[in-house]
Amino acid sequence: MTTLFSYSFDIHFLFNAIGVFGSLTYILGFGMVQTRVVCGNGILYCTMQITAATCVLISLNASFNLASFLIQISFASIGLFGLMTKLRDRRLKQSHLLTVRPTKQDEVITKPKSRSMVA
């Protein structure tokens, strides 16, 4: 019996596609920082770098390269450290804002200026 459609799945193609997606994510993130769409110190950029490094690491399963592996591990590690730092700073800032209470100096009550009658 002859089949009309033959389906073969190439795992190397999938790994390469994931690697290309990671490379495009690197380029998109860098372009967004250079055009000032996102901040290079922001959470979005850190997340993009971690995602890109992870995708390229996955693609290295198809053809391993030690230098690329070390670079991607470094990018992912530094990105995770930066992301954790930013999330911790955000949490501390929000908790600090919730606990700060206005002082007497902050509660300045201004009285409306009275209009003086000119005779």
Buried (B, 14 or more C-beta within 10 A) or exposed (E): EEEEEEEEEEEEEBBBEBBEBBBEBBEBBBEBBEEEEBEBEBBEBBBBBBBBBBBBBBBBEBEEEEEBEEBBEEBBEBBBEBBEEBEEEEEEEEEEEEEEEEEEEEEEEEEEEEEEEEE
